[in-house]
């Protein structure tokens, strides 16, 4: 049985890599040039180049993927383009408000909210 679990976990690794690669490619295809979007319409080329450099878009796609994958594995989801706050902050706040309450016997007592 333990070998079946080990084999399942080993098969999970390539599936996660393929899934992450597809997410990375779809993000790049869907967004177009994020530097032009962030810089705004009619932004000068030097401003767009500075934004592109700050975002690390000057690297080749495989290097960008490796950097993105390593940051994602460390739960560094980057900064929101709209609100300029780290993307993990809203997730942490949401998670702190709702949690599952379990008694000492391990029975689930349901969801509890901290929100007032």
NORDATA-V369844 format. One record per pair of residues at least 4 apart in sequence whose C-alpha atoms are under 6 Angstrom apart, sorted by sequence separation. I is the first residue (numbers start at 1). J is the second residue. D is the distance in whole Angstrom. If there is no record, write none. Layout:
# NORDATA-V369844
[[I & J & D] [I & J & D]]
This chain:
# NORDATA-V369844
[[16 & 20 & 6] [26 & 30 & 6] [35 & 39 & 6] [39 & 43 & 6] [64 & 68 & 6] [65 & 69 & 6] [72 & 76 & 5] [80 & 84 & 5] [102 & 106 & 6] [103 & 107 & 6] [52 & 57 & 5] [71 & 76 & 5] [72 & 77 & 6] [79 & 84 & 6] [80 & 85 & 6] [102 & 107 & 6] [79 & 85 & 5] [102 & 108 & 5] [79 & 86 & 4] [80 & 87 & 6] [102 & 109 & 5] [78 & 86 & 6] [79 & 87 & 5] [101 & 109 & 5] [39 & 48 & 6] [78 & 87 & 6] [101 & 110 & 6] [77 & 87 & 6] [100 & 110 & 6] [100 & 111 & 5] [36 & 48 & 6] [99 & 111 & 6] [35 & 48 & 6] [99 & 112 & 6] [98 & 112 & 6] [98 & 113 & 5] [35 & 51 & 5] [97 & 113 & 5] [35 & 52 & 5] [97 & 114 & 5] [97 & 115 & 6]]
